[in-house]
Amino acid sequence: MTATTPAPTTDRPRNEPLTTRLSASDTDDDADNSPRSLLKAWRWWLPVALASFALAIIFADPFAGDWDALDYTILAVRGEPSTMLFGRMLFIFTNHFAYKFTHALFGLRVEHAYLLFKYMVVCESPLAIVALWTLARDLTNSVRAATIAALLLALSPFYVLYSGQAMTEIPSLLLLSVALIVHLRGLRQRSAWLVILGAALLGAGNNVREVAALYGVWLVVAPFACGWKLTRRDLLLVAASCVVFFVCAFAPFAYYYFGDVNSYRAGWQGWVESMRSEESVHPVRLRNFAPLFFFFFVAAPLALVALPVAAFREWRARRFSPLLVLAVVGLFANLMLVTHYSTIINGRYLLTGLPGLLPLIAAFFVRYESRRARNLRRGFAVVVCGVVITALCFNAFFLVASWHTIQAHGITKEYGARLALLPSDAVVMAGGQTVSVNYYRGIGLGNWDVIGTGGGFPDGRLAKVIDEHLRAGCRIFLDTDPRLWFNDAWRGGETRELISVAPRFRFRRVSDTIYEIRPIDDESARDDPNLQRLLYKPPTAIQKLGGKFKDQN
């Protein structure tokens, strides 16, 4: 069948042409309205992509990233899938083959593998921006709206922060945007193979980050938003795309789980038990929508504020359009995140819905400001300034709030030097740096065991566990660095229990912060670790600013 031309998205009242509000020289929004003219439109997307790349370099994590990144690095080096949810196998095995290639060709050392994985993500960050620009251009038929959509994503504080980490956020957004581009073009051209390919890519995204599966509803509703009818061919093609989506999304996990490859099933069930423990601390409740919307606001403040009006305007002008449908799917994806406890403690998940939401928001702002200025170029410039100023304000606050976490990642990078002071088979209590011990053990630099934190902490049994290790002849070392221990409502109990059991043991100093735990009858261990100081935390930068403001008023 012949390809269908995307409907123009200029939002105007049905009885008033846009030319009555804009000058004649500005009524031609784009020099080339073809959605395939990516190279011809380079002057629109290239500055945003370069800005994204520069921000990723400037704010690159001092190490690999969040604790997940350490886990991914270990698994990628080993070539093993994650036990989290559905395994994230496409992400991990892509990194694995990249490591094997660079190790064989350039002799990349295992302790430097994280650099390869991190800078692969850095290089993918501008590609994800270009992919979103292309998706927004296809949906809005406007290079200006596409540029604003790309800029909104590139300047999102979560996007900036995770563009420089060996995490799944950026690769997931890249694959998701590409999948939506291919599927949308297949729908508009009524090309069966493009529709199926788009569904396959969307399903594959589930193996990078599982939240991509929330966009599966797009496969069902988008065809009818693009003008498809309830014919037998159309329904069969929609059904086939859904089948392909589910196969690509879940077949790799099914292979490892039901085949129990390398005892994967036991590890996965262990992860399930760990999640139950975490959910008992952070139960999923209706009130979790409050932090969800807070993180949504931080991720894209202009998008959240403008969404109701933008959606209403689009519905009034074009009803059930692909632009509106994708925005609703993106909103649905973000709202569904409330069903997982992690959403209330980590805002990076709220990047999920942005590829669906930002094209609609960008088109609304460009139309609105262009009508106010009665000129497309001036209106576009106003929107760019607004987006940049908003981003500068929010990113400055976000960077200050995140500085403690970023510093903790830097400690992880240096923690190998501390472990080098200990026997390779020691039991280590490292508080918040337990992940570092697991990481360096995971890449083969030692055989340390841990008395962990969080789900791995022996709540109420710490003294008993220490006694058991000592009776077994193990040497136990405690890192008393105050930065590694917490006194908040979630993890403060671990610190207080550590302090309470300290009188049952003696301590021998090994370094500035590390002490060996010895039995109470060891007369040679007479050092005092002064654990009470772990309950004191110096004020953060935000708290200091708040104190100064209070004093001045």
Secondary structure, 3 states (H helix, E strand, C coil): CCCCCCCCCCCCCCCCCHHHCCCHHHCCCCCCCCCCCCCCCHHHHHHHHHHHHHHHHHCCCCCCCCHHHHHHHHHHHHCCCCCCCCCCHHHHHHHHHHHHHHHHHHCCCHHHHHHHHHHHHHHHHHHHHHHHHHHHHHHHCCHHHHHHHHHHHHCCHHHHHHCCCCCCHHHHHHHHHHHHHHHHHHHHHCCHHHHHHHHHHHHHHHHCCHHHHHHHHHHHHHHHHCCCCCCHHHHHHHHHHHHHHHHHHHHHHHHHHHCCHHHHHHHHHHHHHHHHHHHHHCCCCHHHHHHHHHHHHHHCHHHHHHHHHHHHHHHHHHCCCHHHHHHHHHHHHHHHHHHCHHHHCCHHHHHCCHHHHHHHHHHHHHHHHHHHHCCHHHHHHHHHHHHHHHHHHHHHHHHHHHHHHHHHHHHHHHHHHHHCCCCCCCEEECHHHHHHHHHHHHCCCCCCEECCCHHHCCCCCHHHHHHHHHHCCCCEEEECCHHHCCCCCCCHHHHHHHHHHHHHCEEEECCCCEEEEECCCCCCCCECCCHHHHHCCCCCHHHHHHHHHHHHC
